[in-house]
Amino acid sequence: MINLPRDRMDQVVKRFDMLEAQMSAGPAADAYVKMASEYADMHEMVAKIRALRTAEHEQADLQAMLADKSTDAEMRALAEADLPEVKERIEALQKDIQILLLPKDAADDKNAILEIRAGTGGDEAALFAGDLFRMYERYAAARGWRFETASASEGEVGGYKEIIATISGKGVFA
């Protein structure tokens, strides 16, 4: 289990709730834009923090059920079956939150340029460069990023001698 800074998570949730209240009070347009931007940046983190807290409560309830001698066998079996799933969910949420709590870099919101060159190896290197390019293309599609080929120099038997692409979207550089 990852030891997350609970006080930092509490501060984030408190700030999020405060922004939500201020935005619903109808601030001036320029202040609203600033608040809405900060609110949007925090939304995913707060959702995961709240999901983590719910999962931790669920884990505590399941452990209490298992510790209670009066729990019948059927309920005990259900609790034993659910507990590993809840633990996995908690670990996944902790990893996500740990990444989201990292300080933002100025480059996080920028696009990336991908350049792949075949190098030494002739046709085999060009085929490998093609495979590598398709791997990055599929990864970008799975993450919901925009992937545009800027230039390509194809190999003689397939693949690419050189290919350049631009990848854009939220979190491309992060």
N, CA and C atoms as an extended XYZ file, in Angstrom:
522
Properties=species:S:1:pos:R:3:atomname:S:1:resname:S:1:resid:I:1 pbc="F F F"
N         0.829       -1.189        0.000 N   MET     1
C         0.000        0.000        0.000 CA  MET     1
C         0.872        1.251        0.000 C   MET     1
N         0.430        2.230       -0.721 N   ILE     2
C         1.146        3.496       -0.831 CA  ILE     2
C         0.702        4.406        0.310 C   ILE     2
N         1.660        5.074        0.921 N   ASN     3
C         1.347        6.003        2.006 CA  ASN     3
C         1.147        7.398        1.407 C   ASN     3
N        -0.095        7.773        1.197 N   LEU     4
C        -0.423        9.067        0.594 CA  LEU     4
C        -0.525       10.142        1.667 C   LEU     4
N        -0.178       11.384        1.319 N   PRO     5
C        -0.314       12.490        2.279 CA  PRO     5
C        -1.789       12.856        2.474 C   PRO     5
N        -2.379       12.354        3.535 N   ARG     6
C        -3.813       12.559        3.793 CA  ARG     6
C        -4.164       14.034        3.958 C   ARG     6
N        -3.277       14.797        4.604 N   ASP     7
C        -3.572       16.220        4.795 CA  ASP     7
C        -3.614       16.951        3.455 C   ASP     7
N        -2.742       16.571        2.522 N   ARG     8
C        -2.740       17.191        1.186 CA  ARG     8
C        -4.029       16.835        0.443 C   ARG     8
N        -4.462       15.593        0.575 N   MET     9
C        -5.712       15.178       -0.076 CA  MET     9
C        -6.895       15.931        0.517 C   MET     9
N        -6.895       16.109        1.837 N   ASP    10
C        -7.968       16.868        2.490 CA  ASP    10
C        -7.992       18.312        1.995 C   ASP    10
N        -6.803       18.911        1.825 N   GLN    11
C        -6.714       20.289        1.329 CA  GLN    11
C        -7.282       20.399       -0.081 C   GLN    11
N        -6.964       19.428       -0.920 N   VAL    12
C        -7.452       19.442       -2.303 CA  VAL    12
C        -8.976       19.362       -2.327 C   VAL    12
N        -9.546       18.453       -1.544 N   VAL    13
C       -11.006       18.297       -1.511 CA  VAL    13
C       -11.659       19.555       -0.947 C   VAL    13
N       -11.063       20.120        0.093 N   LYS    14
C       -11.612       21.339        0.700 CA  LYS    14
C       -11.586       22.500       -0.303 C   LYS    14
N       -10.474       22.645       -1.029 N   ARG    15
C       -10.360       23.709       -2.035 CA  ARG    15
C       -11.379       23.488       -3.159 C   ARG    15
N       -11.551       22.254       -3.569 N   PHE    16
C       -12.511       21.911       -4.617 CA  PHE    16
C       -13.929       22.288       -4.196 C   PHE    16
N       -14.292       21.919       -2.969 N   ASP    17
C       -15.627       22.248       -2.452 CA  ASP    17
C       -15.821       23.756       -2.341 C   ASP    17
N       -14.754       24.465       -1.936 N   MET    18
C       -14.829       25.917       -1.827 CA  MET    18
C       -15.032       26.557       -3.207 C   MET    18
N       -14.289       26.059       -4.205 N   LEU    19
C       -14.453       26.569       -5.569 CA  LEU    19
C       -15.868       26.319       -6.076 C   LEU    19
N       -16.386       25.146       -5.786 N   GLU    20
C       -17.740       24.796       -6.206 CA  GLU    20
C       -18.757       25.768       -5.605 C   GLU    20
N       -18.589       26.077       -4.325 N   ALA    21
C       -19.501       27.007       -3.651 CA  ALA    21
C       -19.367       28.417       -4.224 C   ALA    21
N       -18.140       28.852       -4.454 N   GLN    22
C       -17.920       30.194       -5.001 CA  GLN    22
C       -18.473       30.315       -6.414 C   GLN    22
N       -18.304       29.266       -7.213 N   MET    23
C       -18.805       29.312       -8.586 CA  MET    23
C       -20.328       29.348       -8.619 C   MET    23
N       -20.965       28.669       -7.695 N   SER    24
C       -22.429       28.665       -7.672 CA  SER    24
C       -22.984       29.987       -7.148 C   SER    24
N       -22.139       30.791       -6.472 N   ALA    25
C       -22.571       32.092       -5.961 CA  ALA    25
C       -22.592       33.156       -7.052 C   ALA    25
N       -22.056       32.828       -8.230 N   GLY    26
C       -22.104       33.758       -9.353 CA  GLY    26
C       -21.073       34.868       -9.286 C   GLY    26
N       -19.781       34.551       -9.341 N   PRO    27
C       -18.750       35.589       -9.299 CA  PRO    27
C       -18.668       36.353      -10.618 C   PRO    27
N       -17.805       37.359      -10.663 N   ALA    28
C       -17.578       38.128      -11.888 CA  ALA    28
C       -17.023       37.195      -12.968 C   ALA    28
N       -17.209       37.576      -14.221 N   ALA    29
C       -16.847       36.712      -15.347 CA  ALA    29
C       -15.372       36.324      -15.351 C   ALA    29
N       -14.470       37.281      -15.115 N   ASP    30
C       -13.040       36.963      -15.152 CA  ASP    30
C       -12.641       36.032      -14.005 C   ASP    30
N       -13.223       36.240      -12.830 N   ALA    31
C       -12.947       35.364      -11.686 CA  ALA    31
C       -13.542       33.979      -11.936 C   ALA    31
N       -14.701       33.936      -12.569 N   TYR    32
C       -15.358       32.660      -12.842 CA  TYR    32
C       -14.506       31.799      -13.772 C   TYR    32
N       -13.915       32.417      -14.786 N   VAL    33
C       -13.080       31.677      -15.735 CA  VAL    33
C       -11.887       31.049      -15.014 C   VAL    33
N       -11.243       31.817      -14.140 N   LYS    34
C       -10.109       31.302      -13.363 CA  LYS    34
C       -10.539       30.135      -12.478 C   LYS    34
N       -11.658       30.327      -11.783 N   MET    35
C       -12.152       29.282      -10.881 CA  MET    35
C       -12.554       28.033      -11.655 C   MET    35
N       -13.206       28.220      -12.789 N   ALA    36
C       -13.647       27.079      -13.592 CA  ALA    36
C       -12.455       26.274      -14.098 C   ALA    36
N       -11.388       26.962      -14.455 N   SER    37
C       -10.178       26.277      -14.910 CA  SER    37
C        -9.558       25.454      -13.781 C   SER    37
N        -9.426       26.049      -12.607 N   GLU    38
C        -8.873       25.338      -11.455 CA  GLU    38
C        -9.783       24.167      -11.060 C   GLU    38
N       -11.078       24.404      -11.102 N   TYR    39
C       -12.071       23.373      -10.769 CA  TYR    39
C       -11.928       22.178      -11.714 C   TYR    39
N       -11.806       22.463      -13.004 N   ALA    40
C       -11.668       21.390      -13.995 CA  ALA    40
C       -10.375       20.606      -13.783 C   ALA    40
N        -9.297       21.306      -13.432 N   ASP    41
C        -8.019       20.633      -13.181 CA  ASP    41
C        -8.092       19.703      -11.976 C   ASP    41
N        -8.888       20.063      -10.986 N   MET    42
C        -8.968       19.293       -9.744 CA  MET    42
C       -10.023       18.188       -9.786 C   MET    42
N       -10.919       18.249      -10.747 N   HIS    43
C       -12.083       17.355      -10.759 CA  HIS    43
C       -11.698       15.877      -10.727 C   HIS    43
N       -10.784       15.454      -11.590 N   GLU    44
C       -10.399       14.041      -11.652 CA  GLU    44
C        -9.766       13.585      -10.338 C   GLU    44
N        -8.887       14.430       -9.783 N   MET    45
C        -8.220       14.070       -8.534 CA  MET    45
C        -9.220       13.916       -7.395 C   MET    45
N       -10.143       14.848       -7.286 N   VAL    46
C       -11.132       14.798       -6.207 CA  VAL    46
C       -12.041       13.576       -6.372 C   VAL    46
N       -12.415       13.265       -7.595 N   ALA    47
C       -13.246       12.074       -7.832 CA  ALA    47
C       -12.514       10.813       -7.380 C   ALA    47
N       -11.223       10.741       -7.658 N   LYS    48
C       -10.445        9.563       -7.248 CA  LYS    48
C       -10.233        9.533       -5.741 C   LYS    48
N       -10.034       10.687       -5.124 N   ILE    49
C        -9.883       10.743       -3.661 CA  ILE    49
C       -11.167       10.264       -2.996 C   ILE    49
N       -12.299       10.726       -3.497 N   ARG    50
C       -13.583       10.303       -2.923 CA  ARG    50
C       -13.823        8.810       -3.155 C   ARG    50
N       -13.443        8.316       -4.326 N   ALA    51
C       -13.584        6.879       -4.597 CA  ALA    51
C       -12.671        6.069       -3.676 C   ALA    51
N       -11.474        6.593       -3.399 N   LEU    52
C       -10.551        5.917       -2.481 CA  LEU    52
C       -11.141        5.846       -1.081 C   LEU    52
N       -11.695        6.941       -0.625 N   ARG    53
C       -12.291        6.957        0.717 CA  ARG    53
C       -13.460        5.979        0.815 C   ARG    53
N       -14.270        5.919       -0.223 N   THR    54
C       -15.386        4.971       -0.246 CA  THR    54
C       -14.868        3.534       -0.204 C   THR    54
N       -13.835        3.257       -0.996 N   ALA    55
C       -13.267        1.907       -1.026 CA  ALA    55
C       -12.633        1.547        0.317 C   ALA    55
N       -11.996        2.516        0.966 N   GLU    56
C       -11.394        2.255        2.279 CA  GLU    56
C       -12.468        1.957        3.327 C   GLU    56
N       -13.585        2.669        3.257 N   HIS    57
C       -14.703        2.380        4.170 CA  HIS    57
C       -15.268        0.983        3.894 C   HIS    57
N       -15.366        0.662        2.624 N   GLU    58
C       -15.864       -0.657        2.241 CA  GLU    58
C       -14.924       -1.753        2.761 C   GLU    58
N       -13.614       -1.508        2.639 N   GLN    59
C       -12.633       -2.471        3.147 CA  GLN    59
C       -12.761       -2.637        4.666 C   GLN    59
N       -12.907       -1.530        5.372 N   ALA    60
C       -13.055       -1.589        6.831 CA  ALA    60
C       -14.319       -2.360        7.220 C   ALA    60
N       -15.405       -2.133        6.485 N   ASP    61
C       -16.653       -2.853        6.761 CA  ASP    61
C       -16.488       -4.358        6.535 C   ASP    61
N       -15.804       -4.713        5.439 N   LEU    62
C       -15.590       -6.130        5.148 CA  LEU    62
C       -14.704       -6.785        6.207 C   LEU    62
N       -13.663       -6.071        6.633 N   GLN    63
C       -12.774       -6.618        7.661 CA  GLN    63
C       -13.505       -6.751        8.996 C   GLN    63
N       -14.376       -5.799        9.304 N   ALA    64
C       -15.164       -5.889       10.538 CA  ALA    64
C       -16.113       -7.079       10.474 C   ALA    64
N       -16.669       -7.306        9.297 N   MET    65
C       -17.571       -8.434        9.111 CA  MET    65
C       -16.822       -9.757        9.328 C   MET    65
N       -15.584       -9.814        8.809 N   LEU    66
C       -14.790      -11.031        8.973 CA  LEU    66
C       -14.339      -11.225       10.419 C   LEU    66
N       -14.097      -10.136       11.127 N   ALA    67
C       -13.643      -10.216       12.519 CA  ALA    67
C       -14.786      -10.559       13.473 C   ALA    67
N       -16.006      -10.236       13.067 N   ASP    68
C       -17.173      -10.487       13.917 CA  ASP    68
C       -17.498      -11.984       13.924 C   ASP    68
N       -17.480      -12.569       15.090 N   LYS    69
C       -17.740      -14.013       15.237 CA  LYS    69
C       -19.192      -14.375       14.921 C   LYS    69
N       -20.094      -13.408       15.037 N   SER    70
C       -21.512      -13.700       14.818 CA  SER    70
C       -21.911      -13.671       13.341 C   SER    70
N       -20.973      -13.313       12.447 N   THR    71
C       -21.275      -13.283       11.017 CA  THR    71
C       -21.478      -14.710       10.522 C   THR    71
N       -22.599      -14.929        9.801 N   ASP    72
C       -22.866      -16.288        9.324 CA  ASP    72
C       -21.903      -16.668        8.193 C   ASP    72
N       -21.842      -17.932        7.875 N   ALA    73
C       -20.863      -18.470        6.926 CA  ALA    73
C       -21.028      -17.886        5.523 C   ALA    73
N       -22.271      -17.689        5.103 N   GLU    74
C       -22.522      -17.158        3.762 CA  GLU    74
C       -22.011      -15.720        3.633 C   GLU    74
N       -22.298      -14.897        4.625 N   MET    75
C       -21.829      -13.500        4.613 CA  MET    75
C       -20.300      -13.450        4.706 C   MET    75
N       -19.730      -14.342        5.495 N   ARG    76
C       -18.276      -14.405        5.637 CA  ARG    76
C       -17.634      -14.758        4.285 C   ARG    76
N       -18.228      -15.712        3.578 N   ALA    77
C       -17.717      -16.119        2.265 CA  ALA    77
C       -17.798      -14.964        1.266 C   ALA    77
N       -18.898      -14.222        1.289 N   LEU    78
C       -19.043      -13.059        0.404 CA  LEU    78
C       -18.004      -11.994        0.733 C   LEU    78
N       -17.786      -11.757        2.013 N   ALA    79
C       -16.803      -10.758        2.439 CA  ALA    79
C       -15.399      -11.176        2.023 C   ALA    79
N       -15.078      -12.457        2.177 N   GLU    80
C       -13.761      -12.960        1.774 CA  GLU    80
C       -13.563      -12.847        0.269 C   GLU    80
N       -14.632      -13.018       -0.502 N   ALA    81
C       -14.546      -12.900       -1.959 CA  ALA    81
C       -14.396      -11.445       -2.389 C   ALA    81
N       -15.060      -10.533       -1.699 N   ASP    82
C       -15.027       -9.119       -2.069 CA  ASP    82
C       -13.754       -8.409       -1.625 C   ASP    82
N       -13.154       -8.843       -0.540 N   LEU    83
C       -12.009       -8.144        0.040 CA  LEU    83
C       -10.823       -7.994       -0.923 C   LEU    83
N       -10.394       -9.042       -1.648 N   PRO    84
C        -9.272       -8.855       -2.581 CA  PRO    84
C        -9.572       -7.844       -3.688 C   PRO    84
N       -10.807       -7.836       -4.173 N   GLU    85
C       -11.195       -6.877       -5.216 CA  GLU    85
C       -11.108       -5.447       -4.693 C   GLU    85
N       -11.568       -5.243       -3.480 N   VAL    86
C       -11.536       -3.907       -2.875 CA  VAL    86
C       -10.088       -3.469       -2.658 C   VAL    86
N        -9.239       -4.396       -2.210 N   LYS    87
C        -7.821       -4.068       -2.003 CA  LYS    87
C        -7.151       -3.674       -3.314 C   LYS    87
N        -7.466       -4.397       -4.394 N   GLU    88
C        -6.915       -4.061       -5.713 CA  GLU    88
C        -7.381       -2.679       -6.156 C   GLU    88
N        -8.658       -2.399       -5.944 N   ARG    89
C        -9.203       -1.093       -6.319 CA  ARG    89
C        -8.512        0.015       -5.530 C   ARG    89
N        -8.284       -0.213       -4.239 N   ILE    90
C        -7.611        0.778       -3.392 CA  ILE    90
C        -6.197        1.032       -3.899 C   ILE    90
N        -5.464       -0.032       -4.225 N   GLU    91
C        -4.095        0.129       -4.717 CA  GLU    91
C        -4.064        0.905       -6.030 C   GLU    91
N        -4.986        0.598       -6.939 N   ALA    92
C        -5.042        1.308       -8.218 CA  ALA    92
C        -5.363        2.786       -8.006 C   ALA    92
N        -6.317        3.071       -7.134 N   LEU    93
C        -6.675        4.464       -6.849 CA  LEU    93
C        -5.512        5.201       -6.190 C   LEU    93
N        -4.794        4.531       -5.291 N   GLN    94
C        -3.653        5.166       -4.636 CA  GLN    94
C        -2.571        5.529       -5.646 C   GLN    94
N        -2.310        4.633       -6.599 N   LYS    95
C        -1.308        4.927       -7.635 CA  LYS    95
C        -1.745        6.122       -8.474 C   LYS    95
N        -3.021        6.132       -8.867 N   ASP    96
C        -3.539        7.245       -9.669 CA  ASP    96
C        -3.440        8.565       -8.909 C   ASP    96
N        -3.818        8.550       -7.641 N   ILE    97
C        -3.785        9.771       -6.833 CA  ILE    97
C        -2.355       10.236       -6.625 C   ILE    97
N        -1.449        9.295       -6.418 N   GLN    98
C        -0.043        9.658       -6.232 CA  GLN    98
C         0.475       10.418       -7.454 C   GLN    98
N         0.114        9.967       -8.638 N   ILE    99
C         0.527       10.646       -9.868 CA  ILE    99
C        -0.156       12.004       -9.984 C   ILE    99
N        -1.444       12.062       -9.659 N   LEU   100
C        -2.185       13.320       -9.763 CA  LEU   100
C        -1.708       14.363       -8.755 C   LEU   100
N        -1.140       13.928       -7.631 N   LEU   101
C        -0.648       14.867       -6.618 CA  LEU   101
C         0.713       15.465       -6.971 C   LEU   101
N         1.385       14.890       -7.969 N   LEU   102
C         2.682       15.435       -8.374 CA  LEU   102
C         2.498       16.855       -8.901 C   LEU   102
N         3.482       17.729       -8.654 N   PRO   103
C         3.363       19.102       -9.159 CA  PRO   103
C         3.294       19.116      -10.688 C   PRO   103
N         2.510       20.021      -11.205 N   LYS   104
C         2.355       20.140      -12.652 CA  LYS   104
C         3.590       20.801      -13.252 C   LYS   104
N         3.977       20.315      -14.416 N   ASP   105
C         5.094       20.874      -15.164 CA  ASP   105
C         4.516       21.772      -16.258 C   ASP   105
N         5.263       22.778      -16.657 N   ALA   106
C         4.793       23.686      -17.705 CA  ALA   106
C         4.569       22.938      -19.019 C   ALA   106
N         5.307       21.852      -19.241 N   ALA   107
C         5.193       21.096      -20.486 CA  ALA   107
C         4.029       20.110      -20.477 C   ALA   107
N         3.389       19.907      -19.342 N   ASP   108
C         2.325       18.902      -19.236 CA  ASP   108
C         1.187       19.119      -20.228 C   ASP   108
N         0.870       20.353      -20.537 N   ASP   109
C        -0.259       20.649      -21.413 CA  ASP   109
C         0.153       20.871      -22.862 C   ASP   109
N         1.404       20.628      -23.173 N   LYS   110
C         1.887       20.860      -24.536 CA  LYS   110
C         1.805       19.581      -25.361 C   LYS   110
N         1.969       19.750      -26.667 N   ASN   111
C         1.956       18.627      -27.591 CA  ASN   111
C         3.334       17.975      -27.633 C   ASN   111
N         3.397       16.797      -28.231 N   ALA   112
C         4.664       16.092      -28.393 CA  ALA   112
C         4.888       15.820      -29.872 C   ALA   112
N         6.152       15.842      -30.260 N   ILE   113
C         6.518       15.478      -31.624 CA  ILE   113
C         7.299       14.173      -31.537 C   ILE   113
N         6.847       13.185      -32.280 N   LEU   114
C         7.459       11.864      -32.286 CA  LEU   114
C         8.233       11.699      -33.587 C   LEU   114
N         9.525       11.398      -33.473 N   GLU   115
C        10.356       11.142      -34.646 CA  GLU   115
C        10.933        9.746      -34.517 C   GLU   115
N        10.730        8.939      -35.548 N   ILE   116
C        11.283        7.589      -35.560 CA  ILE   116
C        12.103        7.446      -36.833 C   ILE   116
N        13.363        7.039      -36.665 N   ARG   117
C        14.261        6.810      -37.797 CA  ARG   117
C        14.723        5.358      -37.763 C   ARG   117
N        14.804        4.745      -38.928 N   ALA   118
C        15.161        3.333      -39.013 CA  ALA   118
C        16.597        3.077      -38.565 C   ALA   118
N        17.525        3.924      -38.892 N   GLY   119
C        18.911        3.720      -38.478 CA  GLY   119
C        19.567        2.584      -39.238 C   GLY   119
N        20.579        1.974      -38.631 N   THR   120
C        21.325        0.894      -39.262 CA  THR   120
C        20.498       -0.383      -39.244 C   THR   120
N        20.522       -1.116      -40.340 N   GLY   121
C        19.790       -2.376      -40.379 CA  GLY   121
C        18.958       -2.549      -41.631 C   GLY   121
N        18.952       -1.550      -42.480 N   GLY   122
C        18.274       -1.661      -43.764 CA  GLY   122
C        16.785       -1.913      -43.654 C   GLY   122
N        16.317       -2.926      -44.406 N   ASP   123
C        14.886       -3.222      -44.481 CA  ASP   123
C        14.312       -3.661      -43.137 C   ASP   123
N        15.071       -4.449      -42.384 N   GLU   124
C        14.604       -4.893      -41.062 CA  GLU   124
C        14.389       -3.705      -40.131 C   GLU   124
N        15.302       -2.744      -40.172 N   ALA   125
C        15.175       -1.557      -39.325 CA  ALA   125
C        13.952       -0.742      -39.738 C   ALA   125
N        13.692       -0.658      -41.042 N   ALA   126
C        12.520        0.078      -41.530 CA  ALA   126
C        11.228       -0.616      -41.086 C   ALA   126
N        11.213       -1.941      -41.139 N   LEU   127
C        10.032       -2.685      -40.683 CA  LEU   127
C         9.808       -2.481      -39.185 C   LEU   127
N        10.902       -2.515      -38.416 N   PHE   128
C        10.787       -2.290      -36.974 CA  PHE   128
C        10.288       -0.872      -36.692 C   PHE   128
N        10.798        0.114      -37.440 N   ALA   129
C        10.347        1.497      -37.262 CA  ALA   129
C         8.852        1.603      -37.556 C   ALA   129
N         8.368        0.865      -38.554 N   GLY   130
C         6.939        0.853      -38.867 CA  GLY   130
C         6.118        0.246      -37.742 C   GLY   130
N         6.615       -0.863      -37.187 N   ASP   131
C         5.925       -1.494      -36.051 CA  ASP   131
C         5.883       -0.556      -34.854 C   ASP   131
N         7.000        0.093      -34.587 N   LEU   132
C         7.091        1.020      -33.460 CA  LEU   132
C         6.125        2.194      -33.646 C   LEU   132
N         6.053        2.711      -34.873 N   PHE   133
C         5.146        3.821      -35.163 CA  PHE   133
C         3.694        3.405      -34.932 C   PHE   133
N         3.315        2.229      -35.426 N   ARG   134
C         1.936        1.754      -35.238 CA  ARG   134
C         1.621        1.536      -33.757 C   ARG   134
N         2.627        1.100      -32.993 N   MET   135
C         2.429        0.919      -31.552 CA  MET   135
C         2.101        2.260      -30.896 C   MET   135
N         2.882        3.286      -31.218 N   TYR   136
C         2.622        4.613      -30.661 CA  TYR   136
C         1.273        5.152      -31.132 C   TYR   136
N         0.936        4.893      -32.380 N   GLU   137
C        -0.337        5.360      -32.933 CA  GLU   137
C        -1.519        4.733      -32.185 C   GLU   137
N        -1.443        3.443      -31.916 N   ARG   138
C        -2.515        2.753      -31.180 CA  ARG   138
C        -2.578        3.214      -29.727 C   ARG   138
N        -1.407        3.435      -29.140 N   TYR   139
C        -1.372        3.912      -27.756 CA  TYR   139
C        -2.045        5.281      -27.659 C   TYR   139
N        -1.736        6.160      -28.607 N   ALA   140
C        -2.346        7.489      -28.615 CA  ALA   140
C        -3.859        7.385      -28.802 C   ALA   140
N        -4.303        6.500      -29.670 N   ALA   141
C        -5.743        6.318      -29.895 CA  ALA   141
C        -6.421        5.795      -28.630 C   ALA   141
N        -5.766        4.874      -27.939 N   ALA   142
C        -6.342        4.320      -26.707 CA  ALA   142
C        -6.454        5.380      -25.617 C   ALA   142
N        -5.551        6.347      -25.612 N   ARG   143
C        -5.566        7.410      -24.610 CA  ARG   143
C        -6.455        8.586      -25.028 C   ARG   143
N        -6.985        8.542      -26.256 N   GLY   144
C        -7.865        9.608      -26.728 CA  GLY   144
C        -7.114       10.833      -27.236 C   GLY   144
N        -5.867       10.643      -27.629 N   TRP   145
C        -5.057       11.754      -28.129 CA  TRP   145
C        -5.166       11.844      -29.647 C   TRP   145
N        -4.954       13.035      -30.166 N   ARG   146
C        -4.958       13.248      -31.611 CA  ARG   146
C        -3.557       12.942      -32.131 C   ARG   146
N        -3.464       12.168      -33.185 N   PHE   147
C        -2.196       11.694      -33.731 CA  PHE   147
C        -2.164       12.054      -35.208 C   PHE   147
N        -1.238       12.908      -35.607 N   GLU   148
C        -1.163       13.352      -37.003 CA  GLU   148
C         0.232       13.110      -37.547 C   GLU   148
N         0.308       12.456      -38.697 N   THR   149
C         1.593       12.227      -39.341 CA  THR   149
C         2.013       13.503      -40.053 C   THR   149
N         3.196       14.011      -39.720 N   ALA   150
C         3.699       15.240      -40.334 CA  ALA   150
C         4.464       14.923      -41.612 C   ALA   150
N         5.321       13.907      -41.572 N   SER   151
C         6.041       13.489      -42.774 CA  SER   151
C         6.441       12.030      -42.626 C   SER   151
N         6.578       11.371      -43.776 N   ALA   152
C         6.949        9.957      -43.753 CA  ALA   152
C         7.785        9.627      -44.978 C   ALA   152
N         8.817        8.839      -44.763 N   SER   153
C         9.649        8.326      -45.846 CA  SER   153
C         9.601        6.804      -45.732 C   SER   153
N         8.874        6.183      -46.658 N   GLU   154
C         8.638        4.746      -46.553 CA  GLU   154
C         9.853        3.945      -47.006 C   GLU   154
N         9.995        2.760      -46.403 N   GLY   155
C        11.054        1.832      -46.786 CA  GLY   155
C        10.675        1.095      -48.057 C   GLY   155
N        11.631        0.373      -48.621 N   GLU   156
C        11.394       -0.314      -49.891 CA  GLU   156
C        10.500       -1.545      -49.739 C   GLU   156
N        10.562       -2.229      -48.597 N   VAL   157
C         9.755       -3.435      -48.403 CA  VAL   157
C         8.669       -3.235      -47.355 C   VAL   157
N         8.403       -1.995      -47.012 N   GLY   158
C         7.427       -1.676      -45.976 CA  GLY   158
C         8.108       -0.954      -44.835 C   GLY   158
N         7.343       -0.536      -43.903 N   GLY   159
C         7.907        0.203      -42.776 CA  GLY   159
C         8.297        1.609      -43.183 C   GLY   159
N         9.147        2.226      -42.381 N   TYR   160
C         9.534        3.608      -42.631 CA  TYR   160
C        11.025        3.802      -42.401 C   TYR   160
N        11.652        4.554      -43.306 N   LYS   161
C        13.032        4.982      -43.072 CA  LYS   161
C        13.023        6.081      -42.021 C   LYS   161
N        12.008        6.969      -42.144 N   GLU   162
C        11.838        8.052      -41.174 CA  GLU   162
C        10.365        8.447      -41.175 C   GLU   162
N         9.848        8.720      -39.989 N   ILE   163
C         8.463        9.183      -39.881 CA  ILE   163
C         8.358       10.138      -38.698 C   ILE   163
N         7.606       11.203      -38.890 N   ILE   164
C         7.435       12.223      -37.853 CA  ILE   164
C         5.938       12.442      -37.656 C   ILE   164
N         5.521       12.484      -36.391 N   ALA   165
C         4.105       12.680      -36.068 CA  ALA   165
C         3.969       13.664      -34.919 C   ALA   165
N         2.822       14.334      -34.873 N   THR   166
C         2.485       15.230      -33.772 CA  THR   166
C         1.385       14.569      -32.956 C   THR   166
N         1.580       14.544      -31.645 N   ILE   167
C         0.590       13.959      -30.745 CA  ILE   167
C         0.082       15.077      -29.849 C   ILE   167
N        -1.229       15.259      -29.803 N   SER   168
C        -1.783       16.324      -28.972 CA  SER   168
C        -2.972       15.797      -28.178 C   SER   168
N        -3.159       16.392      -27.019 N   GLY   169
C        -4.244       16.005      -26.135 CA  GLY   169
C        -3.832       16.227      -24.695 C   GLY   169
N        -4.767       15.971      -23.797 N   LYS   170
C        -4.503       16.192      -22.377 CA  LYS   170
C        -3.581       15.105      -21.830 C   LYS   170
N        -2.468       15.520      -21.246 N   GLY   171
C        -1.548       14.593      -20.604 CA  GLY   171
C        -0.578       13.899      -21.533 C   GLY   171
N        -0.408       14.391      -22.749 N   VAL   172
C         0.518       13.770      -23.690 CA  VAL   172
C         1.938       13.776      -23.128 C   VAL   172
N         2.337       14.870      -22.539 N   PHE   173
C         3.699       15.014      -22.038 CA  PHE   173
C         3.856       14.522      -20.611 C   PHE   173
N         2.787       14.341      -19.900 N   ALA   174
C         2.884       13.996      -18.474 CA  ALA   174
C         3.349       12.583      -18.258 C   ALA   174
